[in-house]
Amino acid sequence: MYFSLLPYHGRPPTQALRAHTGTLVGNRIWMIGGVDSKHCWRGVAWYDTESLLWSTVETAGDALPPLRAHTTTAVGTRLYIFGGGDGPTYSNDVWVFDTGKSPHSLLPFKHH
């Protein structure tokens, strides 16, 4: 068994990330949040495992807070994002992101 680097095209995140999540929905891995050596990334991107295409997603709605060390769980086409923070500050917030709708929007999840 061995690892190999996959070729790709498109727009991956512009910074190397750690403490992000990668969640599979269909044939796309949705990347959310993460941090480089200095800054948390507030973005969303996907990588298509069939076409090898990266896309950084422009989102509508509320902006994610600085987010690392969170969890992301797929339920259908929705991603539920829990917790995380920027290092000194963490939260118990839950966000929802629908991968099946365009334009994509991030919304704080509110239980009614």
N, CA, C and O atoms as CSV, one atom per row, in Angstrom:
chain,resi,resn,atom,element,x,y,z
A,1,MET,N,N,0.840,-1.167,0.000
A,1,MET,CA,C,0.000,0.000,0.000
A,1,MET,C,C,0.888,1.233,0.000
A,1,MET,O,O,1.943,1.257,0.634
A,2,TYR,N,N,0.446,2.254,-0.718
A,2,TYR,CA,C,1.221,3.485,-0.784
A,2,TYR,C,C,0.303,4.666,-1.086
A,2,TYR,O,O,-0.820,4.490,-1.561
A,3,PHE,N,N,0.786,5.850,-0.810
A,3,PHE,CA,C,0.078,7.080,-1.113
A,3,PHE,C,C,0.647,7.668,-2.387
A,3,PHE,O,O,1.829,7.503,-2.687
A,4,SER,N,N,-0.194,8.351,-3.127
A,4,SER,CA,C,0.301,9.084,-4.298
A,4,SER,C,C,-0.476,10.392,-4.418
A,4,SER,O,O,-1.657,10.463,-4.078
A,5,LEU,N,N,0.195,11.402,-4.899
A,5,LEU,CA,C,-0.408,12.718,-5.074
A,5,LEU,C,C,-1.286,12.701,-6.317
A,5,LEU,O,O,-0.844,12.284,-7.388
A,6,LEU,N,N,-2.528,13.152,-6.179
A,6,LEU,CA,C,-3.444,13.195,-7.320
A,6,LEU,C,C,-3.260,14.491,-8.096
A,6,LEU,O,O,-3.049,15.548,-7.501
A,7,PRO,N,N,-3.336,14.419,-9.392
A,7,PRO,CA,C,-3.352,15.662,-10.159
A,7,PRO,C,C,-4.698,16.362,-9.920
A,7,PRO,O,O,-5.676,15.721,-9.538
A,8,TYR,N,N,-4.738,17.649,-10.142
A,8,TYR,CA,C,-5.990,18.381,-9.978
A,8,TYR,C,C,-5.961,19.606,-10.871
A,8,TYR,O,O,-4.919,19.982,-11.409
A,9,HIS,N,N,-7.118,20.218,-11.017
A,9,HIS,CA,C,-7.236,21.517,-11.678
A,9,HIS,C,C,-8.317,22.287,-10.946
A,9,HIS,O,O,-9.050,21.715,-10.138
A,10,GLY,N,N,-8.424,23.574,-11.218
A,10,GLY,CA,C,-9.419,24.395,-10.540
A,10,GLY,C,C,-8.802,25.276,-9.476
A,10,GLY,O,O,-7.620,25.614,-9.531
A,11,ARG,N,N,-9.644,25.650,-8.480
A,11,ARG,CA,C,-9.243,26.597,-7.430
A,11,ARG,C,C,-9.276,25.954,-6.044
A,11,ARG,O,O,-10.312,25.990,-5.380
A,12,PRO,N,N,-8.163,25.365,-5.592
A,12,PRO,CA,C,-8.140,24.856,-4.217
A,12,PRO,C,C,-8.008,26.014,-3.231
A,12,PRO,O,O,-7.750,27.142,-3.650
A,13,PRO,N,N,-8.177,25.764,-1.931
A,13,PRO,CA,C,-7.904,26.827,-0.961
A,13,PRO,C,C,-6.492,27.371,-1.173
A,13,PRO,O,O,-5.587,26.629,-1.554
A,14,THR,N,N,-6.308,28.662,-0.928
A,14,THR,CA,C,-5.026,29.310,-1.226
A,14,THR,C,C,-3.990,29.105,-0.130
A,14,THR,O,O,-2.835,29.493,-0.308
A,15,GLN,N,N,-4.364,28.511,0.989
A,15,GLN,CA,C,-3.409,28.286,2.064
A,15,GLN,C,C,-3.435,26.812,2.467
A,15,GLN,O,O,-4.479,26.164,2.394
A,16,ALA,N,N,-2.291,26.288,2.890
A,16,ALA,CA,C,-2.230,24.923,3.406
A,16,ALA,C,C,-2.954,24.898,4.747
A,16,ALA,O,O,-2.733,25.772,5.585
A,17,LEU,N,N,-3.811,23.913,4.959
A,17,LEU,CA,C,-4.668,23.906,6.144
A,17,LEU,C,C,-4.471,22.658,6.995
A,17,LEU,O,O,-4.094,21.591,6.509
A,18,ARG,N,N,-4.741,22.838,8.280
A,18,ARG,CA,C,-4.850,21.727,9.221
A,18,ARG,C,C,-6.050,22.028,10.114
A,18,ARG,O,O,-6.543,23.156,10.125
A,19,ALA,N,N,-6.520,21.046,10.852
A,19,ALA,CA,C,-7.654,21.190,11.770
A,19,ALA,C,C,-8.920,21.609,11.045
A,19,ALA,O,O,-9.787,22.257,11.632
A,20,HIS,N,N,-9.036,21.242,9.759
A,20,HIS,CA,C,-10.239,21.474,8.969
A,20,HIS,C,C,-11.060,20.183,8.954
A,20,HIS,O,O,-10.645,19.178,9.532
A,21,THR,N,N,-12.205,20.206,8.307
A,21,THR,CA,C,-12.934,18.962,8.091
A,21,THR,C,C,-13.053,18.725,6.594
A,21,THR,O,O,-13.111,19.666,5.802
A,22,GLY,N,N,-13.089,17.470,6.225
A,22,GLY,CA,C,-13.352,17.042,4.855
A,22,GLY,C,C,-14.468,16.023,4.918
A,22,GLY,O,O,-14.295,14.950,5.496
A,23,THR,N,N,-15.615,16.343,4.331
A,23,THR,CA,C,-16.804,15.508,4.463
A,23,THR,C,C,-17.312,15.137,3.077
A,23,THR,O,O,-17.531,16.011,2.238
A,24,LEU,N,N,-17.498,13.848,2.835
A,24,LEU,CA,C,-17.913,13.351,1.531
A,24,LEU,C,C,-19.425,13.426,1.366
A,24,LEU,O,O,-20.175,12.894,2.185
A,25,VAL,N,N,-19.872,14.097,0.292
A,25,VAL,CA,C,-21.277,14.124,-0.115
A,25,VAL,C,C,-21.269,13.784,-1.603
A,25,VAL,O,O,-20.753,14.555,-2.412
A,26,GLY,N,N,-21.841,12.633,-1.969
A,26,GLY,CA,C,-21.764,12.188,-3.360
A,26,GLY,C,C,-20.314,11.917,-3.720
A,26,GLY,O,O,-19.640,11.148,-3.036
A,27,ASN,N,N,-19.822,12.541,-4.790
A,27,ASN,CA,C,-18.420,12.359,-5.174
A,27,ASN,C,C,-17.573,13.596,-4.860
A,27,ASN,O,O,-16.471,13.741,-5.388
A,28,ARG,N,N,-18.083,14.484,-4.005
A,28,ARG,CA,C,-17.337,15.681,-3.617
A,28,ARG,C,C,-16.956,15.631,-2.137
A,28,ARG,O,O,-17.763,15.283,-1.276
A,29,ILE,N,N,-15.698,15.991,-1.875
A,29,ILE,CA,C,-15.235,16.156,-0.499
A,29,ILE,C,C,-15.328,17.648,-0.186
A,29,ILE,O,O,-14.639,18.459,-0.805
A,30,TRP,N,N,-16.167,18.005,0.763
A,30,TRP,CA,C,-16.379,19.404,1.150
A,30,TRP,C,C,-15.427,19.754,2.286
A,30,TRP,O,O,-15.482,19.151,3.358
A,31,MET,N,N,-14.556,20.729,2.049
A,31,MET,CA,C,-13.573,21.178,3.031
A,31,MET,C,C,-14.106,22.446,3.699
A,31,MET,O,O,-14.513,23.392,3.023
A,32,ILE,N,N,-14.097,22.453,5.029
A,32,ILE,CA,C,-14.611,23.605,5.767
A,32,ILE,C,C,-13.605,23.997,6.842
A,32,ILE,O,O,-13.104,23.157,7.590
A,33,GLY,N,N,-13.321,25.313,6.898
A,33,GLY,CA,C,-12.471,25.857,7.946
A,33,GLY,C,C,-11.052,25.338,7.893
A,33,GLY,O,O,-10.584,24.847,6.865
A,34,GLY,N,N,-10.382,25.458,9.016
A,34,GLY,CA,C,-8.999,25.040,9.145
A,34,GLY,C,C,-8.107,26.226,9.467
A,34,GLY,O,O,-8.563,27.367,9.552
A,35,VAL,N,N,-6.843,25.935,9.641
A,35,VAL,CA,C,-5.897,26.972,10.037
A,35,VAL,C,C,-4.549,26.692,9.375
A,35,VAL,O,O,-4.172,25.537,9.178
A,36,ASP,N,N,-3.831,27.756,9.037
A,36,ASP,CA,C,-2.439,27.604,8.606
A,36,ASP,C,C,-1.568,27.925,9.821
A,36,ASP,O,O,-2.027,27.743,10.948
A,37,SER,N,N,-0.360,28.383,9.642
A,37,SER,CA,C,0.502,28.658,10.793
A,37,SER,C,C,0.081,29.890,11.579
A,37,SER,O,O,0.538,30.080,12.706
A,38,LYS,N,N,-0.791,30.746,11.004
A,38,LYS,CA,C,-1.150,31.991,11.684
A,38,LYS,C,C,-2.646,32.303,11.720
A,38,LYS,O,O,-3.117,32.909,12.682
A,39,HIS,N,N,-3.398,31.908,10.703
A,39,HIS,CA,C,-4.772,32.388,10.568
A,39,HIS,C,C,-5.764,31.257,10.304
A,39,HIS,O,O,-5.457,30.290,9.607
A,40,CYS,N,N,-6.957,31.402,10.877
A,40,CYS,CA,C,-8.055,30.495,10.565
A,40,CYS,C,C,-8.670,30.888,9.233
A,40,CYS,O,O,-8.832,32.070,8.933
A,41,TRP,N,N,-9.007,29.888,8.447
A,41,TRP,CA,C,-9.674,30.100,7.166
A,41,TRP,C,C,-11.171,29.979,7.401
A,41,TRP,O,O,-11.617,29.020,8.030
A,42,ARG,N,N,-11.941,30.915,6.918
A,42,ARG,CA,C,-13.392,30.917,7.113
A,42,ARG,C,C,-14.115,30.381,5.883
A,42,ARG,O,O,-15.309,30.625,5.714
A,43,GLY,N,N,-13.427,29.677,5.050
A,43,GLY,CA,C,-13.971,29.316,3.753
A,43,GLY,C,C,-14.524,27.914,3.638
A,43,GLY,O,O,-14.466,27.100,4.559
A,44,VAL,N,N,-15.075,27.674,2.432
A,44,VAL,CA,C,-15.623,26.384,2.028
A,44,VAL,C,C,-15.081,26.080,0.637
A,44,VAL,O,O,-15.041,26.956,-0.227
A,45,ALA,N,N,-14.670,24.854,0.429
A,45,ALA,CA,C,-14.214,24.416,-0.891
A,45,ALA,C,C,-14.635,22.964,-1.073
A,45,ALA,O,O,-14.931,22.270,-0.101
A,46,TRP,N,N,-14.662,22.509,-2.319
A,46,TRP,CA,C,-14.893,21.085,-2.559
A,46,TRP,C,C,-13.897,20.555,-3.573
A,46,TRP,O,O,-13.359,21.289,-4.402
A,47,TYR,N,N,-13.670,19.250,-3.478
A,47,TYR,CA,C,-12.817,18.523,-4.408
A,47,TYR,C,C,-13.637,17.381,-4.974
A,47,TYR,O,O,-14.129,16.539,-4.223
A,48,ASP,N,N,-13.790,17.342,-6.293
A,48,ASP,CA,C,-14.560,16.298,-6.951
A,48,ASP,C,C,-13.643,15.103,-7.210
A,48,ASP,O,O,-12.658,15.221,-7.939
A,49,THR,N,N,-13.965,13.964,-6.620
A,49,THR,CA,C,-13.101,12.789,-6.700
A,49,THR,C,C,-13.132,12.118,-8.070
A,49,THR,O,O,-12.274,11.285,-8.361
A,50,GLU,N,N,-14.101,12.463,-8.916
A,50,GLU,CA,C,-14.144,11.884,-10.263
A,50,GLU,C,C,-13.465,12.769,-11.292
A,50,GLU,O,O,-12.688,12.281,-12.112
A,51,SER,N,N,-13.751,14.076,-11.260
A,51,SER,CA,C,-13.179,14.990,-12.259
A,51,SER,C,C,-11.845,15.587,-11.819
A,51,SER,O,O,-11.147,16.199,-12.627
A,52,LEU,N,N,-11.481,15.412,-10.534
A,52,LEU,CA,C,-10.250,15.960,-9.933
A,52,LEU,C,C,-10.244,17.486,-9.946
A,52,LEU,O,O,-9.187,18.114,-10.006
A,53,LEU,N,N,-11.443,18.075,-9.890
A,53,LEU,CA,C,-11.616,19.523,-9.911
A,53,LEU,C,C,-11.758,20.063,-8.494
A,53,LEU,O,O,-12.528,19.533,-7.693
A,54,TRP,N,N,-11.000,21.136,-8.188
A,54,TRP,CA,C,-11.153,21.895,-6.951
A,54,TRP,C,C,-12.011,23.124,-7.244
A,54,TRP,O,O,-11.921,23.711,-8.323
A,55,SER,N,N,-12.837,23.506,-6.283
A,55,SER,CA,C,-13.574,24.758,-6.390
A,55,SER,C,C,-13.696,25.386,-5.013
A,55,SER,O,O,-14.150,24.741,-4.069
A,56,THR,N,N,-13.291,26.646,-4.898
A,56,THR,CA,C,-13.520,27.405,-3.681
A,56,THR,C,C,-14.880,28.067,-3.829
A,56,THR,O,O,-15.153,28.709,-4.843
A,57,VAL,N,N,-15.727,27.915,-2.829
A,57,VAL,CA,C,-17.132,28.290,-2.912
A,57,VAL,C,C,-17.362,29.676,-2.322
A,57,VAL,O,O,-16.914,29.970,-1.214
A,58,GLU,N,N,-18.053,30.513,-3.058
A,58,GLU,CA,C,-18.532,31.789,-2.520
A,58,GLU,C,C,-19.840,31.485,-1.795
A,58,GLU,O,O,-20.740,30.873,-2.370
A,59,THR,N,N,-19.948,31.907,-0.546
A,59,THR,CA,C,-21.151,31.612,0.227
A,59,THR,C,C,-21.963,32.876,0.466
A,59,THR,O,O,-21.436,33.989,0.472
A,60,ALA,N,N,-23.261,32.672,0.662
A,60,ALA,CA,C,-24.180,33.755,1.028
A,60,ALA,C,C,-24.587,33.519,2.477
A,60,ALA,O,O,-24.208,32.510,3.073
A,61,GLY,N,N,-25.340,34.425,3.035
A,61,GLY,CA,C,-25.779,34.276,4.420
A,61,GLY,C,C,-24.707,34.762,5.372
A,61,GLY,O,O,-23.845,35.559,5.003
A,62,ASP,N,N,-24.768,34.279,6.586
A,62,ASP,CA,C,-23.797,34.677,7.604
A,62,ASP,C,C,-22.415,34.115,7.275
A,62,ASP,O,O,-22.300,33.053,6.662
A,63,ALA,N,N,-21.376,34.826,7.682
A,63,ALA,CA,C,-20.000,34.348,7.507
A,63,ALA,C,C,-19.639,33.420,8.658
A,63,ALA,O,O,-20.019,33.662,9.804
A,64,LEU,N,N,-18.908,32.363,8.348
A,64,LEU,CA,C,-18.415,31.497,9.410
A,64,LEU,C,C,-17.480,32.273,10.323
A,64,LEU,O,O,-16.739,33.139,9.857
A,65,PRO,N,N,-17.503,31.976,11.606
A,65,PRO,CA,C,-16.483,32.544,12.481
A,65,PRO,C,C,-15.157,31.838,12.178
A,65,PRO,O,O,-15.150,30.844,11.451
A,66,PRO,N,N,-14.053,32.322,12.711
A,66,PRO,CA,C,-12.808,31.569,12.561
A,66,PRO,C,C,-13.044,30.143,13.075
A,66,PRO,O,O,-13.550,29.951,14.180
A,67,LEU,N,N,-12.680,29.166,12.278
A,67,LEU,CA,C,-13.136,27.811,12.579
A,67,LEU,C,C,-12.043,26.779,12.373
A,67,LEU,O,O,-11.584,26.556,11.252
A,68,ARG,N,N,-11.633,26.156,13.462
A,68,ARG,CA,C,-10.742,25.000,13.409
A,68,ARG,C,C,-11.149,24.063,14.537
A,68,ARG,O,O,-11.809,24.474,15.491
A,69,ALA,N,N,-10.756,22.817,14.422
A,69,ALA,CA,C,-11.042,21.819,15.452
A,69,ALA,C,C,-12.543,21.667,15.690
A,69,ALA,O,O,-12.989,21.544,16.830
A,70,HIS,N,N,-13.310,21.677,14.611
A,70,HIS,CA,C,-14.756,21.513,14.649
A,70,HIS,C,C,-15.105,20.136,14.083
A,70,HIS,O,O,-14.214,19.388,13.681
A,71,THR,N,N,-16.376,19.805,14.050
A,71,THR,CA,C,-16.826,18.588,13.382
A,71,THR,C,C,-17.811,18.980,12.292
A,71,THR,O,O,-18.496,19.998,12.396
A,72,THR,N,N,-17.875,18.169,11.253
A,72,THR,CA,C,-18.866,18.353,10.193
A,72,THR,C,C,-19.482,16.995,9.896
A,72,THR,O,O,-18.771,16.019,9.653
A,73,THR,N,N,-20.810,16.940,9.917
A,73,THR,CA,C,-21.538,15.700,9.677
A,73,THR,C,C,-22.510,15.906,8.534
A,73,THR,O,O,-23.263,16.880,8.528
A,74,ALA,N,N,-22.505,14.998,7.563
A,74,ALA,CA,C,-23.423,15.072,6.424
A,74,ALA,C,C,-24.721,14.349,6.763
A,74,ALA,O,O,-24.716,13.232,7.281
A,75,VAL,N,N,-25.841,15.019,6.456
A,75,VAL,CA,C,-27.162,14.416,6.533
A,75,VAL,C,C,-27.836,14.773,5.214
A,75,VAL,O,O,-28.278,15.907,5.029
A,76,GLY,N,N,-27.918,13.814,4.299
A,76,GLY,CA,C,-28.398,14.113,2.951
A,76,GLY,C,C,-27.410,15.057,2.279
A,76,GLY,O,O,-26.212,14.777,2.220
A,77,THR,N,N,-27.922,16.182,1.770
A,77,THR,CA,C,-27.047,17.169,1.124
A,77,THR,C,C,-26.620,18.275,2.082
A,77,THR,O,O,-25.890,19.186,1.693
A,78,ARG,N,N,-27.067,18.201,3.322
A,78,ARG,CA,C,-26.714,19.238,4.297
A,78,ARG,C,C,-25.505,18.827,5.124
A,78,ARG,O,O,-25.328,17.660,5.474
A,79,LEU,N,N,-24.675,19.830,5.426
A,79,LEU,CA,C,-23.549,19.645,6.330
A,79,LEU,C,C,-23.853,20.388,7.621
A,79,LEU,O,O,-24.152,21.583,7.598
A,80,TYR,N,N,-23.779,19.689,8.740
A,80,TYR,CA,C,-23.966,20.303,10.049
A,80,TYR,C,C,-22.587,20.457,10.686
A,80,TYR,O,O,-21.860,19.481,10.872
A,81,ILE,N,N,-22.246,21.688,11.012
A,81,ILE,CA,C,-20.924,22.039,11.518
A,81,ILE,C,C,-21.082,22.400,12.991
A,81,ILE,O,O,-21.863,23.287,13.337
A,82,PHE,N,N,-20.339,21.713,13.856
A,82,PHE,CA,C,-20.472,21.927,15.294
A,82,PHE,C,C,-19.148,22.338,15.916
A,82,PHE,O,O,-18.095,21.779,15.611
A,83,GLY,N,N,-19.227,23.334,16.799
A,83,GLY,CA,C,-18.104,23.711,17.640
A,83,GLY,C,C,-16.972,24.371,16.883
A,83,GLY,O,O,-17.178,25.016,15.855
A,84,GLY,N,N,-15.784,24.200,17.406
A,84,GLY,CA,C,-14.600,24.796,16.813
A,84,GLY,C,C,-14.384,26.210,17.296
A,84,GLY,O,O,-15.149,26.730,18.109
A,85,GLY,N,N,-13.336,26.826,16.786
A,85,GLY,CA,C,-13.006,28.189,17.177
A,85,GLY,C,C,-11.706,28.622,16.548
A,85,GLY,O,O,-11.302,28.117,15.500
A,86,ASP,N,N,-11.052,29.571,17.206
A,86,ASP,CA,C,-9.837,30.146,16.633
A,86,ASP,C,C,-8.601,29.906,17.506
A,86,ASP,O,O,-7.556,30.505,17.252
A,87,GLY,N,N,-8.688,29.080,18.488
A,87,GLY,CA,C,-7.550,28.819,19.383
A,87,GLY,C,C,-7.879,29.221,20.804
A,87,GLY,O,O,-8.130,28.357,21.644
A,88,PRO,N,N,-7.885,30.531,21.098
A,88,PRO,CA,C,-8.233,30.922,22.465
A,88,PRO,C,C,-9.738,30.879,22.729
A,88,PRO,O,O,-10.148,30.801,23.888
A,89,THR,N,N,-10.571,30.928,21.688
A,89,THR,CA,C,-12.023,30.984,21.858
A,89,THR,C,C,-12.691,29.864,21.068
A,89,THR,O,O,-12.425,29.687,19.880
A,90,TYR,N,N,-13.562,29.109,21.739
A,90,TYR,CA,C,-14.308,28.030,21.084
A,90,TYR,C,C,-15.790,28.197,21.398
A,90,TYR,O,O,-16.159,28.891,22.346
A,91,SER,N,N,-16.644,27.550,20.586
A,91,SER,CA,C,-18.084,27.701,20.786
A,91,SER,C,C,-18.780,26.349,20.689
A,91,SER,O,O,-18.182,25.346,20.299
A,92,ASN,N,N,-20.045,26.350,21.049
A,92,ASN,CA,C,-20.925,25.197,20.881
A,92,ASN,C,C,-21.946,25.471,19.785
A,92,ASN,O,O,-22.997,24.830,19.748
A,93,ASP,N,N,-21.655,26.407,18.898
A,93,ASP,CA,C,-22.589,26.762,17.831
A,93,ASP,C,C,-22.723,25.624,16.823
A,93,ASP,O,O,-21.799,24.837,16.614
A,94,VAL,N,N,-23.901,25.564,16.205
A,94,VAL,CA,C,-24.158,24.636,15.112
A,94,VAL,C,C,-24.542,25.458,13.894
A,94,VAL,O,O,-25.408,26.330,13.974
A,95,TRP,N,N,-23.894,25.177,12.758
A,95,TRP,CA,C,-24.169,25.830,11.484
A,95,TRP,C,C,-24.661,24.787,10.509
A,95,TRP,O,O,-24.320,23.611,10.632
A,96,VAL,N,N,-25.465,25.208,9.534
A,96,VAL,CA,C,-25.913,24.282,8.497
A,96,VAL,C,C,-25.560,24.872,7.135
A,96,VAL,O,O,-25.709,26.070,6.896
A,97,PHE,N,N,-25.090,23.998,6.256
A,97,PHE,CA,C,-24.673,24.376,4.905
A,97,PHE,C,C,-25.269,23.354,3.956
A,97,PHE,O,O,-24.987,22.162,4.076
A,98,ASP,N,N,-26.097,23.807,3.004
A,98,ASP,CA,C,-26.741,22.891,2.064
A,98,ASP,C,C,-25.932,22.819,0.785
A,98,ASP,O,O,-25.887,23.781,0.017
A,99,THR,N,N,-25.291,21.682,0.554
A,99,THR,CA,C,-24.460,21.490,-0.628
A,99,THR,C,C,-25.287,21.350,-1.899
A,99,THR,O,O,-24.752,21.472,-3.002
A,100,GLY,N,N,-26.577,21.098,-1.758
A,100,GLY,CA,C,-27.434,20.877,-2.915
A,100,GLY,C,C,-28.100,22.135,-3.447
A,100,GLY,O,O,-28.756,22.084,-4.488
A,101,LYS,N,N,-27.952,23.250,-2.769
A,101,LYS,CA,C,-28.579,24.501,-3.199
A,101,LYS,C,C,-27.538,25.472,-3.710
A,101,LYS,O,O,-26.399,25.484,-3.242
A,102,SER,N,N,-27.936,26.282,-4.671
A,102,SER,CA,C,-27.054,27.336,-5.168
A,102,SER,C,C,-27.883,28.607,-5.283
A,102,SER,O,O,-28.971,28.527,-5.855
A,103,PRO,N,N,-27.472,29.768,-4.795
A,103,PRO,CA,C,-26.163,29.964,-4.176
A,103,PRO,C,C,-26.093,29.250,-2.829
A,103,PRO,O,O,-27.102,29.091,-2.142
A,104,HIS,N,N,-24.899,28.829,-2.470
A,104,HIS,CA,C,-24.675,28.146,-1.198
A,104,HIS,C,C,-24.744,29.156,-0.075
A,104,HIS,O,O,-24.213,30.261,-0.192
A,105,SER,N,N,-25.397,28.783,1.016
A,105,SER,CA,C,-25.450,29.699,2.150
A,105,SER,C,C,-25.150,28.951,3.437
A,105,SER,O,O,-25.484,27.777,3.596
A,106,LEU,N,N,-24.521,29.656,4.332
A,106,LEU,CA,C,-24.244,29.169,5.676
A,106,LEU,C,C,-25.210,29.851,6.621
A,106,LEU,O,O,-25.357,31.073,6.596
A,107,LEU,N,N,-25.856,29.073,7.442
A,107,LEU,CA,C,-26.816,29.643,8.382
A,107,LEU,C,C,-26.597,29.052,9.764
A,107,LEU,O,O,-26.353,27.852,9.897
A,108,PRO,N,N,-26.682,29.894,10.802
A,108,PRO,CA,C,-26.666,29.311,12.149
A,108,PRO,C,C,-27.898,28.407,12.283
A,108,PRO,O,O,-28.991,28.781,11.855
A,109,PHE,N,N,-27.727,27.240,12.866
A,109,PHE,CA,C,-28.841,26.313,13.036
A,109,PHE,C,C,-29.597,26.699,14.285
A,109,PHE,O,O,-29.016,26.795,15.366
A,110,LYS,N,N,-30.892,26.921,14.140
A,110,LYS,CA,C,-31.728,27.273,15.274
A,110,LYS,C,C,-32.840,26.233,15.400
A,110,LYS,O,O,-33.574,25.974,14.447
A,111,HIS,N,N,-32.951,25.655,16.566
A,111,HIS,CA,C,-33.991,24.662,16.835
A,111,HIS,C,C,-35.278,25.402,17.200
A,111,HIS,O,O,-35.272,26.297,18.045
A,112,HIS,N,N,-36.366,25.022,16.559
A,112,HIS,CA,C,-37.663,25.680,16.833
A,112,HIS,C,C,-38.529,24.805,17.696
A,112,HIS,O,O,-39.651,25.185,18.031
